């Protein structure tokens, strides 16, 4: 919900020339379509999933897959300490 809200508000405020959404959530289809149609602004999709949402592919201006190796290399270590607290990454990540 927050991504959709800020995408629409930022389009209304003319805070971007091109937006990029990192998601595979088909719930974003309508807000992306609205930004493209109502504000004539391009919205691209960077997808971290192996199978991109067909609904999103229909409404975005461009699409780019995030390669698994690049995504893995961009993550924090399995365990970090922040403000005296130990934070552990879930095993499935």
PDB file of N, CA, C and O in Angstrom, chain B, residues numbered from 101:
ATOM      1  N   UNK B 101       0.817  -1.186   0.000  1.00  0.00           N
ATOM      2  CA  UNK B 101       0.000   0.000   0.000  1.00  0.00           C
ATOM      3  C   UNK B 101       0.870   1.263   0.000  1.00  0.00           C
ATOM      4  O   UNK B 101       0.557   2.223  -0.703  1.00  0.00           O
ATOM      5  N   UNK B 102       1.944   1.272   0.770  1.00  0.00           N
ATOM      6  CA  UNK B 102       2.796   2.460   0.830  1.00  0.00           C
ATOM      7  C   UNK B 102       3.465   2.749  -0.508  1.00  0.00           C
ATOM      8  O   UNK B 102       3.567   3.907  -0.913  1.00  0.00           O
ATOM      9  N   UNK B 103       3.923   1.702  -1.199  1.00  0.00           N
ATOM     10  CA  UNK B 103       4.563   1.913  -2.500  1.00  0.00           C
ATOM     11  C   UNK B 103       3.579   2.573  -3.456  1.00  0.00           C
ATOM     12  O   UNK B 103       3.923   3.546  -4.127  1.00  0.00           O
ATOM     13  N   UNK B 104       2.373   2.056  -3.520  1.00  0.00           N
ATOM     14  CA  UNK B 104       1.357   2.601  -4.418  1.00  0.00           C
ATOM     15  C   UNK B 104       1.039   4.046  -4.061  1.00  0.00           C
ATOM     16  O   UNK B 104       0.930   4.898  -4.943  1.00  0.00           O
ATOM     17  N   UNK B 105       0.892   4.319  -2.780  1.00  0.00           N
ATOM     18  CA  UNK B 105       0.561   5.673  -2.328  1.00  0.00           C
ATOM     19  C   UNK B 105       1.649   6.662  -2.729  1.00  0.00           C
ATOM     20  O   UNK B 105       1.356   7.708  -3.308  1.00  0.00           O
ATOM     21  N   UNK B 106       2.895   6.339  -2.425  1.00  0.00           N
ATOM     22  CA  UNK B 106       3.984   7.261  -2.733  1.00  0.00           C
ATOM     23  C   UNK B 106       4.224   7.389  -4.228  1.00  0.00           C
ATOM     24  O   UNK B 106       4.601   8.460  -4.704  1.00  0.00           O
ATOM     25  N   UNK B 107       4.012   6.312  -4.974  1.00  0.00           N
ATOM     26  CA  UNK B 107       4.145   6.395  -6.424  1.00  0.00           C
ATOM     27  C   UNK B 107       3.149   7.412  -6.988  1.00  0.00           C
ATOM     28  O   UNK B 107       3.514   8.246  -7.817  1.00  0.00           O
ATOM     29  N   UNK B 108       1.911   7.344  -6.545  1.00  0.00           N
ATOM     30  CA  UNK B 108       0.887   8.274  -7.024  1.00  0.00           C
ATOM     31  C   UNK B 108       1.128   9.701  -6.543  1.00  0.00           C
ATOM     32  O   UNK B 108       0.990  10.646  -7.320  1.00  0.00           O
ATOM     33  N   UNK B 109       1.483   9.865  -5.283  1.00  0.00           N
ATOM     34  CA  UNK B 109       1.742  11.213  -4.745  1.00  0.00           C
ATOM     35  C   UNK B 109       2.946  11.839  -5.437  1.00  0.00           C
ATOM     36  O   UNK B 109       2.912  13.012  -5.808  1.00  0.00           O
ATOM     37  N   UNK B 110       4.007  11.060  -5.612  1.00  0.00           N
ATOM     38  CA  UNK B 110       5.200  11.588  -6.280  1.00  0.00           C
ATOM     39  C   UNK B 110       4.910  11.963  -7.733  1.00  0.00           C
ATOM     40  O   UNK B 110       5.443  12.949  -8.241  1.00  0.00           O
ATOM     41  N   UNK B 111       4.066  11.177  -8.400  1.00  0.00           N
ATOM     42  CA  UNK B 111       3.677  11.520  -9.767  1.00  0.00           C
ATOM     43  C   UNK B 111       2.875  12.825  -9.775  1.00  0.00           C
ATOM     44  O   UNK B 111       3.113  13.697 -10.611  1.00  0.00           O
ATOM     45  N   UNK B 112       1.939  12.953  -8.856  1.00  0.00           N
ATOM     46  CA  UNK B 112       1.121  14.165  -8.758  1.00  0.00           C
ATOM     47  C   UNK B 112       1.990  15.396  -8.490  1.00  0.00           C
ATOM     48  O   UNK B 112       1.772  16.460  -9.070  1.00  0.00           O
ATOM     49  N   UNK B 113       2.986  15.235  -7.594  1.00  0.00           N
ATOM     50  CA  UNK B 113       3.874  16.343  -7.242  1.00  0.00           C
ATOM     51  C   UNK B 113       4.987  16.572  -8.266  1.00  0.00           C
ATOM     52  O   UNK B 113       5.789  17.494  -8.117  1.00  0.00           O
ATOM     53  N   UNK B 114       5.037  15.740  -9.299  1.00  0.00           N
ATOM     54  CA  UNK B 114       6.082  15.819 -10.334  1.00  0.00           C
ATOM     55  C   UNK B 114       7.475  15.686  -9.729  1.00  0.00           C
ATOM     56  O   UNK B 114       8.395  16.425 -10.078  1.00  0.00           O
ATOM     57  N   UNK B 115       7.608  14.724  -8.810  1.00  0.00           N
ATOM     58  CA  UNK B 115       8.880  14.506  -8.131  1.00  0.00           C
ATOM     59  C   UNK B 115       9.799  13.518  -8.853  1.00  0.00           C
ATOM     60  O   UNK B 115      10.876  13.202  -8.347  1.00  0.00           O
ATOM     61  N   UNK B 116       9.396  13.032 -10.015  1.00  0.00           N
ATOM     62  CA  UNK B 116      10.273  12.152 -10.788  1.00  0.00           C
ATOM     63  C   UNK B 116       9.964  12.279 -12.270  1.00  0.00           C
ATOM     64  O   UNK B 116       8.883  12.705 -12.676  1.00  0.00           O
ATOM     65  N   UNK B 117      10.966  11.887 -13.069  1.00  0.00           N
ATOM     66  CA  UNK B 117      10.777  11.818 -14.512  1.00  0.00           C
ATOM     67  C   UNK B 117      10.500  10.387 -14.948  1.00  0.00           C
ATOM     68  O   UNK B 117       9.760  10.151 -15.903  1.00  0.00           O
ATOM     69  N   UNK B 118      11.101   9.432 -14.239  1.00  0.00           N
ATOM     70  CA  UNK B 118      10.888   8.007 -14.466  1.00  0.00           C
ATOM     71  C   UNK B 118      10.911   7.320 -13.111  1.00  0.00           C
ATOM     72  O   UNK B 118      11.812   7.562 -12.308  1.00  0.00           O
ATOM     73  N   UNK B 119       9.938   6.473 -12.853  1.00  0.00           N
ATOM     74  CA  UNK B 119       9.902   5.713 -11.603  1.00  0.00           C
ATOM     75  C   UNK B 119      10.294   4.272 -11.890  1.00  0.00           C
ATOM     76  O   UNK B 119      10.051   3.746 -12.976  1.00  0.00           O
ATOM     77  N   UNK B 120      10.908   3.646 -10.891  1.00  0.00           N
ATOM     78  CA  UNK B 120      11.244   2.232 -10.970  1.00  0.00           C
ATOM     79  C   UNK B 120      10.690   1.554  -9.726  1.00  0.00           C
ATOM     80  O   UNK B 120      10.950   1.986  -8.602  1.00  0.00           O
ATOM     81  N   UNK B 121       9.926   0.492  -9.937  1.00  0.00           N
ATOM     82  CA  UNK B 121       9.339  -0.265  -8.841  1.00  0.00           C
ATOM     83  C   UNK B 121      10.074  -1.595  -8.739  1.00  0.00           C
ATOM     84  O   UNK B 121      10.226  -2.304  -9.734  1.00  0.00           O
ATOM     85  N   UNK B 122      10.528  -1.931  -7.537  1.00  0.00           N
ATOM     86  CA  UNK B 122      11.179  -3.215  -7.286  1.00  0.00           C
ATOM     87  C   UNK B 122      10.167  -4.087  -6.568  1.00  0.00           C
ATOM     88  O   UNK B 122       9.994  -3.990  -5.353  1.00  0.00           O
ATOM     89  N   UNK B 123       9.500  -4.938  -7.331  1.00  0.00           N
ATOM     90  CA  UNK B 123       8.427  -5.752  -6.773  1.00  0.00           C
ATOM     91  C   UNK B 123       7.970  -6.765  -7.813  1.00  0.00           C
ATOM     92  O   UNK B 123       8.346  -6.689  -8.983  1.00  0.00           O
ATOM     93  N   UNK B 124       7.164  -7.703  -7.372  1.00  0.00           N
ATOM     94  CA  UNK B 124       6.464  -8.613  -8.278  1.00  0.00           C
ATOM     95  C   UNK B 124       5.004  -8.712  -7.843  1.00  0.00           C
ATOM     96  O   UNK B 124       4.313  -9.674  -8.180  1.00  0.00           O
ATOM     97  N   UNK B 125       4.548  -7.728  -7.104  1.00  0.00           N
ATOM     98  CA  UNK B 125       3.209  -7.719  -6.535  1.00  0.00           C
ATOM     99  C   UNK B 125       2.209  -7.157  -7.557  1.00  0.00           C
ATOM    100  O   UNK B 125       2.252  -5.972  -7.889  1.00  0.00           O
ATOM    101  N   UNK B 126       1.323  -8.008  -8.042  1.00  0.00           N
ATOM    102  CA  UNK B 126       0.365  -7.581  -9.059  1.00  0.00           C
ATOM    103  C   UNK B 126      -0.632  -6.545  -8.534  1.00  0.00           C
ATOM    104  O   UNK B 126      -1.333  -5.920  -9.330  1.00  0.00           O
ATOM    105  N   UNK B 127      -0.711  -6.348  -7.220  1.00  0.00           N
ATOM    106  CA  UNK B 127      -1.559  -5.285  -6.672  1.00  0.00           C
ATOM    107  C   UNK B 127      -1.093  -3.904  -7.121  1.00  0.00           C
ATOM    108  O   UNK B 127      -1.849  -2.936  -7.029  1.00  0.00           O
ATOM    109  N   UNK B 128       0.130  -3.804  -7.601  1.00  0.00           N
ATOM    110  CA  UNK B 128       0.650  -2.515  -8.067  1.00  0.00           C
ATOM    111  C   UNK B 128       0.267  -2.212  -9.519  1.00  0.00           C
ATOM    112  O   UNK B 128       0.598  -1.149 -10.043  1.00  0.00           O
ATOM    113  N   UNK B 129      -0.423  -3.140 -10.159  1.00  0.00           N
ATOM    114  CA  UNK B 129      -0.818  -2.939 -11.554  1.00  0.00           C
ATOM    115  C   UNK B 129      -1.618  -1.645 -11.741  1.00  0.00           C
ATOM    116  O   UNK B 129      -1.295  -0.840 -12.615  1.00  0.00           O
ATOM    117  N   UNK B 130      -2.638  -1.445 -10.942  1.00  0.00           N
ATOM    118  CA  UNK B 130      -3.506  -0.279 -11.119  1.00  0.00           C
ATOM    119  C   UNK B 130      -2.794   1.044 -10.830  1.00  0.00           C
ATOM    120  O   UNK B 130      -2.918   1.968 -11.634  1.00  0.00           O
ATOM    121  N   UNK B 131      -2.057   1.186  -9.729  1.00  0.00           N
ATOM    122  CA  UNK B 131      -1.357   2.463  -9.524  1.00  0.00           C
ATOM    123  C   UNK B 131      -0.325   2.749 -10.617  1.00  0.00           C
ATOM    124  O   UNK B 131      -0.156   3.901 -11.018  1.00  0.00           O
ATOM    125  N   UNK B 132       0.366   1.711 -11.102  1.00  0.00           N
ATOM    126  CA  UNK B 132       1.330   1.928 -12.186  1.00  0.00           C
ATOM    127  C   UNK B 132       0.595   2.375 -13.444  1.00  0.00           C
ATOM    128  O   UNK B 132       1.021   3.318 -14.111  1.00  0.00           O
ATOM    129  N   UNK B 133      -0.501   1.704 -13.770  1.00  0.00           N
ATOM    130  CA  UNK B 133      -1.287   2.080 -14.940  1.00  0.00           C
ATOM    131  C   UNK B 133      -1.772   3.524 -14.830  1.00  0.00           C
ATOM    132  O   UNK B 133      -1.736   4.268 -15.809  1.00  0.00           O
ATOM    133  N   UNK B 134      -2.223   3.919 -13.647  1.00  0.00           N
ATOM    134  CA  UNK B 134      -2.722   5.280 -13.434  1.00  0.00           C
ATOM    135  C   UNK B 134      -1.616   6.311 -13.642  1.00  0.00           C
ATOM    136  O   UNK B 134      -1.840   7.341 -14.278  1.00  0.00           O
ATOM    137  N   UNK B 135      -0.438   6.044 -13.114  1.00  0.00           N
ATOM    138  CA  UNK B 135       0.685   6.974 -13.279  1.00  0.00           C
ATOM    139  C   UNK B 135       1.025   7.125 -14.754  1.00  0.00           C
ATOM    140  O   UNK B 135       1.293   8.230 -15.225  1.00  0.00           O
ATOM    141  N   UNK B 136       1.015   6.028 -15.475  1.00  0.00           N
ATOM    142  CA  UNK B 136       1.350   6.082 -16.903  1.00  0.00           C
ATOM    143  C   UNK B 136       0.270   6.806 -17.699  1.00  0.00           C
ATOM    144  O   UNK B 136       0.582   7.613 -18.574  1.00  0.00           O
ATOM    145  N   UNK B 137      -0.988   6.525 -17.404  1.00  0.00           N
ATOM    146  CA  UNK B 137      -2.077   7.116 -18.183  1.00  0.00           C
ATOM    147  C   UNK B 137      -2.424   8.545 -17.761  1.00  0.00           C
ATOM    148  O   UNK B 137      -2.586   9.416 -18.616  1.00  0.00           O
ATOM    149  N   UNK B 138      -2.538   8.792 -16.478  1.00  0.00           N
ATOM    150  CA  UNK B 138      -2.990  10.109 -15.988  1.00  0.00           C
ATOM    151  C   UNK B 138      -1.880  11.153 -15.982  1.00  0.00           C
ATOM    152  O   UNK B 138      -2.130  12.340 -16.192  1.00  0.00           O
ATOM    153  N   UNK B 139      -0.635  10.695 -15.737  1.00  0.00           N
ATOM    154  CA  UNK B 139       0.472  11.645 -15.618  1.00  0.00           C
ATOM    155  C   UNK B 139       1.476  11.527 -16.761  1.00  0.00           C
ATOM    156  O   UNK B 139       2.427  12.305 -16.843  1.00  0.00           O
ATOM    157  N   UNK B 140       1.261  10.554 -17.640  1.00  0.00           N
ATOM    158  CA  UNK B 140       2.146  10.337 -18.792  1.00  0.00           C
ATOM    159  C   UNK B 140       3.604  10.197 -18.365  1.00  0.00           C
ATOM    160  O   UNK B 140       4.505  10.750 -18.996  1.00  0.00           O
ATOM    161  N   UNK B 141       3.822   9.448 -17.285  1.00  0.00           N
ATOM    162  CA  UNK B 141       5.165   9.212 -16.769  1.00  0.00           C
ATOM    163  C   UNK B 141       5.513   7.728 -16.890  1.00  0.00           C
ATOM    164  O   UNK B 141       4.676   6.870 -16.608  1.00  0.00           O
ATOM    165  N   UNK B 142       6.737   7.426 -17.306  1.00  0.00           N
ATOM    166  CA  UNK B 142       7.124   6.022 -17.414  1.00  0.00           C
ATOM    167  C   UNK B 142       7.398   5.413 -16.042  1.00  0.00           C
ATOM    168  O   UNK B 142       7.957   6.055 -15.153  1.00  0.00           O
ATOM    169  N   UNK B 143       6.985   4.154 -15.898  1.00  0.00           N
ATOM    170  CA  UNK B 143       7.264   3.379 -14.692  1.00  0.00           C
ATOM    171  C   UNK B 143       7.866   2.056 -15.146  1.00  0.00           C
ATOM    172  O   UNK B 143       7.270   1.328 -15.940  1.00  0.00           O
ATOM    173  N   UNK B 144       9.055   1.757 -14.630  1.00  0.00           N
ATOM    174  CA  UNK B 144       9.720   0.506 -14.962  1.00  0.00           C
ATOM    175  C   UNK B 144       9.607  -0.481 -13.821  1.00  0.00           C
ATOM    176  O   UNK B 144       9.245  -0.124 -12.700  1.00  0.00           O
ATOM    177  N   UNK B 145       9.921  -1.721 -14.123  1.00  0.00           N
ATOM    178  CA  UNK B 145       9.850  -2.793 -13.140  1.00  0.00           C
ATOM    179  C   UNK B 145      11.195  -3.490 -13.039  1.00  0.00           C
ATOM    180  O   UNK B 145      11.729  -3.970 -14.039  1.00  0.00           O
ATOM    181  N   UNK B 146      11.738  -3.545 -11.836  1.00  0.00           N
ATOM    182  CA  UNK B 146      12.891  -4.387 -11.524  1.00  0.00           C
ATOM    183  C   UNK B 146      12.347  -5.533 -10.694  1.00  0.00           C
ATOM    184  O   UNK B 146      11.774  -5.322  -9.625  1.00  0.00           O
ATOM    185  N   UNK B 147      12.529  -6.736 -11.189  1.00  0.00           N
ATOM    186  CA  UNK B 147      11.865  -7.878 -10.583  1.00  0.00           C
ATOM    187  C   UNK B 147      12.849  -8.837  -9.921  1.00  0.00           C
ATOM    188  O   UNK B 147      13.764  -9.341 -10.572  1.00  0.00           O
ATOM    189  N   UNK B 148      12.660  -9.087  -8.627  1.00  0.00           N
ATOM    190  CA  UNK B 148      13.530 -10.021  -7.918  1.00  0.00           C
ATOM    191  C   UNK B 148      13.053 -11.471  -8.007  1.00  0.00           C
ATOM    192  O   UNK B 148      13.654 -12.350  -7.389  1.00  0.00           O
ATOM    193  N   UNK B 149      11.997 -11.734  -8.756  1.00  0.00           N
ATOM    194  CA  UNK B 149      11.402 -13.065  -8.834  1.00  0.00           C
ATOM    195  C   UNK B 149      11.745 -13.731 -10.168  1.00  0.00           C
ATOM    196  O   UNK B 149      11.993 -13.051 -11.164  1.00  0.00           O
ATOM    197  N   UNK B 150      11.758 -15.059 -10.176  1.00  0.00           N
ATOM    198  CA  UNK B 150      12.058 -15.783 -11.412  1.00  0.00           C
ATOM    199  C   UNK B 150      10.953 -15.633 -12.448  1.00  0.00           C
ATOM    200  O   UNK B 150      11.230 -15.626 -13.647  1.00  0.00           O
ATOM    201  N   UNK B 151       9.712 -15.513 -12.007  1.00  0.00           N
ATOM    202  CA  UNK B 151       8.580 -15.387 -12.915  1.00  0.00           C
ATOM    203  C   UNK B 151       7.906 -14.036 -12.694  1.00  0.00           C
ATOM    204  O   UNK B 151       7.196 -13.860 -11.704  1.00  0.00           O
ATOM    205  N   UNK B 152       8.112 -13.089 -13.590  1.00  0.00           N
ATOM    206  CA  UNK B 152       7.494 -11.771 -13.403  1.00  0.00           C
ATOM    207  C   UNK B 152       5.982 -11.829 -13.537  1.00  0.00           C
ATOM    208  O   UNK B 152       5.440 -12.633 -14.296  1.00  0.00           O
ATOM    209  N   UNK B 153       5.319 -10.977 -12.799  1.00  0.00           N
ATOM    210  CA  UNK B 153       3.867 -10.857 -12.861  1.00  0.00           C
ATOM    211  C   UNK B 153       3.452 -10.413 -14.255  1.00  0.00           C
ATOM    212  O   UNK B 153       3.880  -9.361 -14.730  1.00  0.00           O
ATOM    213  N   UNK B 154       2.621 -11.209 -14.907  1.00  0.00           N
ATOM    214  CA  UNK B 154       2.132 -10.861 -16.246  1.00  0.00           C
ATOM    215  C   UNK B 154       1.296  -9.585 -16.202  1.00  0.00           C
ATOM    216  O   UNK B 154       1.301  -8.803 -17.152  1.00  0.00           O
ATOM    217  N   UNK B 155       0.585  -9.376 -15.107  1.00  0.00           N
ATOM    218  CA  UNK B 155      -0.222  -8.159 -14.952  1.00  0.00           C
ATOM    219  C   UNK B 155       0.669  -6.923 -14.944  1.00  0.00           C
ATOM    220  O   UNK B 155       0.333  -5.914 -15.563  1.00  0.00           O
ATOM    221  N   UNK B 156       1.801  -6.992 -14.249  1.00  0.00           N
ATOM    222  CA  UNK B 156       2.712  -5.847 -14.200  1.00  0.00           C
ATOM    223  C   UNK B 156       3.399  -5.628 -15.539  1.00  0.00           C
ATOM    224  O   UNK B 156       3.586  -4.487 -15.962  1.00  0.00           O
ATOM    225  N   UNK B 157       3.775  -6.709 -16.206  1.00  0.00           N
ATOM    226  CA  UNK B 157       4.449  -6.568 -17.502  1.00  0.00           C
ATOM    227  C   UNK B 157       3.580  -5.839 -18.518  1.00  0.00           C
ATOM    228  O   UNK B 157       4.097  -5.192 -19.428  1.00  0.00           O
ATOM    229  N   UNK B 158       2.260  -5.942 -18.366  1.00  0.00           N
ATOM    230  CA  UNK B 158       1.338  -5.284 -19.300  1.00  0.00           C
ATOM    231  C   UNK B 158       1.304  -3.766 -19.127  1.00  0.00           C
ATOM    232  O   UNK B 158       0.941  -3.049 -20.059  1.00  0.00           O
ATOM    233  N   UNK B 159       1.675  -3.269 -17.948  1.00  0.00           N
ATOM    234  CA  UNK B 159       1.508  -1.833 -17.692  1.00  0.00           C
ATOM    235  C   UNK B 159       2.806  -1.048 -17.549  1.00  0.00           C
ATOM    236  O   UNK B 159       2.776   0.182 -17.561  1.00  0.00           O
ATOM    237  N   UNK B 160       3.942  -1.722 -17.413  1.00  0.00           N
ATOM    238  CA  UNK B 160       5.197  -0.990 -17.212  1.00  0.00           C
ATOM    239  C   UNK B 160       5.810  -0.553 -18.544  1.00  0.00           C
ATOM    240  O   UNK B 160       5.547  -1.139 -19.594  1.00  0.00           O
ATOM    241  N   UNK B 161       6.628   0.486 -18.469  1.00  0.00           N
ATOM    242  CA  UNK B 161       7.310   1.001 -19.654  1.00  0.00           C
ATOM    243  C   UNK B 161       8.522   0.142 -20.010  1.00  0.00           C
ATOM    244  O   UNK B 161       8.880   0.018 -21.181  1.00  0.00           O
ATOM    245  N   UNK B 162       9.147  -0.448 -18.999  1.00  0.00           N
ATOM    246  CA  UNK B 162      10.291  -1.331 -19.237  1.00  0.00           C
ATOM    247  C   UNK B 162      10.424  -2.309 -18.083  1.00  0.00           C
ATOM    248  O   UNK B 162       9.887  -2.097 -16.996  1.00  0.00           O
ATOM    249  N   UNK B 163      11.148  -3.379 -18.347  1.00  0.00           N
ATOM    250  CA  UNK B 163      11.311  -4.461 -17.370  1.00  0.00           C
ATOM    251  C   UNK B 163      12.764  -4.911 -17.353  1.00  0.00           C
ATOM    252  O   UNK B 163      13.414  -5.000 -18.394  1.00  0.00           O
ATOM    253  N   UNK B 164      13.256  -5.190 -16.165  1.00  0.00           N
ATOM    254  CA  UNK B 164      14.607  -5.726 -16.010  1.00  0.00           C
ATOM    255  C   UNK B 164      14.588  -6.725 -14.861  1.00  0.00           C
ATOM    256  O   UNK B 164      14.098  -6.427 -13.772  1.00  0.00           O
ATOM    257  N   UNK B 165      15.122  -7.903 -15.112  1.00  0.00           N
ATOM    258  CA  UNK B 165      15.229  -8.910 -14.061  1.00  0.00           C
ATOM    259  C   UNK B 165      16.425  -8.597 -13.177  1.00  0.00           C
ATOM    260  O   UNK B 165      17.487  -8.219 -13.672  1.00  0.00           O
ATOM    261  N   UNK B 166      16.255  -8.753 -11.881  1.00  0.00           N
ATOM    262  CA  UNK B 166      17.384  -8.627 -10.962  1.00  0.00           C
ATOM    263  C   UNK B 166      17.998 -10.016 -10.846  1.00  0.00           C
ATOM    264  O   UNK B 166      17.372 -10.936 -10.320  1.00  0.00           O
ATOM    265  N   UNK B 167      19.212 -10.164 -11.334  1.00  0.00           N
ATOM    266  CA  UNK B 167      19.867 -11.468 -11.315  1.00  0.00           C
ATOM    267  C   UNK B 167      20.105 -11.939  -9.887  1.00  0.00           C
ATOM    268  O   UNK B 167      20.454 -11.150  -9.009  1.00  0.00           O
ATOM    269  N   UNK B 168      19.911 -13.233  -9.665  1.00  0.00           N
ATOM    270  CA  UNK B 168      20.010 -13.821  -8.335  1.00  0.00           C
ATOM    271  C   UNK B 168      21.355 -13.513  -7.670  1.00  0.00           C
ATOM    272  O   UNK B 168      21.395 -13.161  -6.492  1.00  0.00           O
ATOM    273  N   UNK B 169      22.440 -13.643  -8.406  1.00  0.00           N
ATOM    274  CA  UNK B 169      23.766 -13.381  -7.842  1.00  0.00           C
ATOM    275  C   UNK B 169      23.925 -11.944  -7.386  1.00  0.00           C
ATOM    276  O   UNK B 169      24.520 -11.682  -6.340  1.00  0.00           O
ATOM    277  N   UNK B 170      23.394 -11.009  -8.167  1.00  0.00           N
ATOM    278  CA  UNK B 170      23.460  -9.592  -7.803  1.00  0.00           C
ATOM    279  C   UNK B 170      22.629  -9.313  -6.557  1.00  0.00           C
ATOM    280  O   UNK B 170      23.044  -8.557  -5.679  1.00  0.00           O
ATOM    281  N   UNK B 171      21.456  -9.928  -6.488  1.00  0.00           N
ATOM    282  CA  UNK B 171      20.592  -9.757  -5.317  1.00  0.00           C
ATOM    283  C   UNK B 171      21.273 -10.314  -4.067  1.00  0.00           C
ATOM    284  O   UNK B 171      21.256  -9.679  -3.013  1.00  0.00           O
ATOM    285  N   UNK B 172      21.865 -11.487  -4.185  1.00  0.00           N
ATOM    286  CA  UNK B 172      22.564 -12.092  -3.043  1.00  0.00           C
ATOM    287  C   UNK B 172      23.755 -11.239  -2.603  1.00  0.00           C
ATOM    288  O   UNK B 172      24.008 -11.093  -1.407  1.00  0.00           O
ATOM    289  N   UNK B 173      24.480 -10.681  -3.563  1.00  0.00           N
ATOM    290  CA  UNK B 173      25.652  -9.859  -3.243  1.00  0.00           C
ATOM    291  C   UNK B 173      25.266  -8.536  -2.594  1.00  0.00           C
ATOM    292  O   UNK B 173      26.105  -7.887  -1.970  1.00  0.00           O
ATOM    293  N   UNK B 174      24.015  -8.132  -2.733  1.00  0.00           N
ATOM    294  CA  UNK B 174      23.554  -6.842  -2.204  1.00  0.00           C
ATOM    295  C   UNK B 174      22.964  -6.937  -0.800  1.00  0.00           C
ATOM    296  O   UNK B 174      22.557  -5.922  -0.234  1.00  0.00           O
ATOM    297  N   UNK B 175      22.912  -8.119  -0.240  1.00  0.00           N
ATOM    298  CA  UNK B 175      22.291  -8.291   1.074  1.00  0.00           C
ATOM    299  C   UNK B 175      23.289  -8.055   2.208  1.00  0.00           C
ATOM    300  O   UNK B 175      24.503  -8.174   2.043  1.00  0.00           O
ATOM    301  N   UNK B 176      22.723  -7.715   3.364  1.00  0.00           N
ATOM    302  CA  UNK B 176      23.535  -7.607   4.568  1.00  0.00           C
ATOM    303  C   UNK B 176      24.078  -8.985   4.947  1.00  0.00           C
ATOM    304  O   UNK B 176      23.592 -10.000   4.449  1.00  0.00           O
ATOM    305  N   UNK B 177      25.076  -9.024   5.821  1.00  0.00           N
ATOM    306  CA  UNK B 177      25.539 -10.317   6.323  1.00  0.00           C
ATOM    307  C   UNK B 177      24.412 -11.040   7.077  1.00  0.00           C
ATOM    308  O   UNK B 177      23.396 -10.432   7.414  1.00  0.00           O
ATOM    309  N   UNK B 178      24.599 -12.327   7.336  1.00  0.00           N
ATOM    310  CA  UNK B 178      23.574 -13.119   8.030  1.00  0.00           C
ATOM    311  C   UNK B 178      23.260 -12.579   9.415  1.00  0.00           C
ATOM    312  O   UNK B 178      22.155 -12.764   9.923  1.00  0.00           O
ATOM    313  N   UNK B 179      24.222 -11.918  10.020  1.00  0.00           N
ATOM    314  CA  UNK B 179      24.023 -11.374  11.365  1.00  0.00           C
ATOM    315  C   UNK B 179      24.698 -10.019  11.460  1.00  0.00           C
ATOM    316  O   UNK B 179      25.846  -9.856  11.047  1.00  0.00           O
ATOM    317  N   UNK B 180      23.972  -9.036  12.014  1.00  0.00           N
ATOM    318  CA  UNK B 180      24.550  -7.721  12.247  1.00  0.00           C
ATOM    319  C   UNK B 180      24.161  -7.251  13.638  1.00  0.00           C
ATOM    320  O   UNK B 180      23.199  -7.733  14.235  1.00  0.00           O
ATOM    321  N   UNK B 181      24.927  -6.306  14.131  1.00  0.00           N
ATOM    322  CA  UNK B 181      24.582  -5.679  15.407  1.00  0.00           C
ATOM    323  C   UNK B 181      24.214  -4.233  15.109  1.00  0.00           C
ATOM    324  O   UNK B 181      24.925  -3.526  14.395  1.00  0.00           O
ATOM    325  N   UNK B 182      23.083  -3.811  15.675  1.00  0.00           N
ATOM    326  CA  UNK B 182      22.602  -2.456  15.451  1.00  0.00           C
ATOM    327  C   UNK B 182      22.073  -1.913  16.764  1.00  0.00           C
ATOM    328  O   UNK B 182      21.145  -2.463  17.357  1.00  0.00           O
ATOM    329  N   UNK B 183      22.682  -0.821  17.206  1.00  0.00           N
ATOM    330  CA  UNK B 183      22.285  -0.174  18.465  1.00  0.00           C
ATOM    331  C   UNK B 183      22.232  -1.176  19.620  1.00  0.00           C
ATOM    332  O   UNK B 183      21.295  -1.185  20.418  1.00  0.00           O
ATOM    333  N   UNK B 184      23.247  -2.002  19.683  1.00  0.00           N
ATOM    334  CA  UNK B 184      23.349  -2.954  20.784  1.00  0.00           C
ATOM    335  C   UNK B 184      22.470  -4.179  20.650  1.00  0.00           C
ATOM    336  O   UNK B 184      22.427  -5.009  21.558  1.00  0.00           O
ATOM    337  N   UNK B 185      21.762  -4.309  19.528  1.00  0.00           N
ATOM    338  CA  UNK B 185      20.895  -5.468  19.315  1.00  0.00           C
ATOM    339  C   UNK B 185      21.457  -6.343  18.205  1.00  0.00           C
ATOM    340  O   UNK B 185      21.977  -5.844  17.207  1.00  0.00           O
ATOM    341  N   UNK B 186      21.348  -7.624  18.388  1.00  0.00           N
ATOM    342  CA  UNK B 186      21.773  -8.587  17.386  1.00  0.00           C
ATOM    343  C   UNK B 186      20.584  -8.868  16.458  1.00  0.00           C
ATOM    344  O   UNK B 186      19.498  -9.229  16.913  1.00  0.00           O
ATOM    345  N   UNK B 187      20.805  -8.698  15.171  1.00  0.00           N
ATOM    346  CA  UNK B 187      19.758  -8.941  14.176  1.00  0.00           C
ATOM    347  C   UNK B 187      20.225 -10.072  13.274  1.00  0.00           C
ATOM    348  O   UNK B 187      21.316 -10.016  12.706  1.00  0.00           O
ATOM    349  N   UNK B 188      19.386 -11.107  13.146  1.00  0.00           N
ATOM    350  CA  UNK B 188      19.737 -12.287  12.366  1.00  0.00           C
ATOM    351  C   UNK B 188      18.813 -12.399  11.163  1.00  0.00           C
ATOM    352  O   UNK B 188      17.593 -12.306  11.293  1.00  0.00           O
ATOM    353  N   UNK B 189      19.403 -12.598  10.000  1.00  0.00           N
ATOM    354  CA  UNK B 189      18.623 -12.748   8.773  1.00  0.00           C
ATOM    355  C   UNK B 189      17.917 -14.106   8.792  1.00  0.00           C
ATOM    356  O   UNK B 189      18.529 -15.102   9.180  1.00  0.00           O
ATOM    357  N   UNK B 190      16.658 -14.172   8.387  1.00  0.00           N
ATOM    358  CA  UNK B 190      15.947 -15.445   8.325  1.00  0.00           C
ATOM    359  C   UNK B 190      16.658 -16.428   7.381  1.00  0.00           C
ATOM    360  O   UNK B 190      17.266 -16.014   6.395  1.00  0.00           O
ATOM    361  N   UNK B 191      16.580 -17.696   7.680  1.00  0.00           N
ATOM    362  CA  UNK B 191      17.288 -18.730   6.922  1.00  0.00           C
ATOM    363  C   UNK B 191      16.857 -18.780   5.457  1.00  0.00           C
ATOM    364  O   UNK B 191      17.681 -19.088   4.596  1.00  0.00           O
ATOM    365  N   UNK B 192      15.610 -18.492   5.152  1.00  0.00           N
ATOM    366  CA  UNK B 192      15.107 -18.610   3.779  1.00  0.00           C
ATOM    367  C   UNK B 192      15.573 -17.488   2.874  1.00  0.00           C
ATOM    368  O   UNK B 192      15.338 -17.571   1.669  1.00  0.00           O
ATOM    369  N   UNK B 193      16.207 -16.456   3.366  1.00  0.00           N
ATOM    370  CA  UNK B 193      16.706 -15.371   2.520  1.00  0.00           C
ATOM    371  C   UNK B 193      17.981 -15.831   1.928  1.00  0.00           C
ATOM    372  O   UNK B 193      18.610 -15.095   1.168  1.00  0.00           O
TER     373      UNK B 193
END
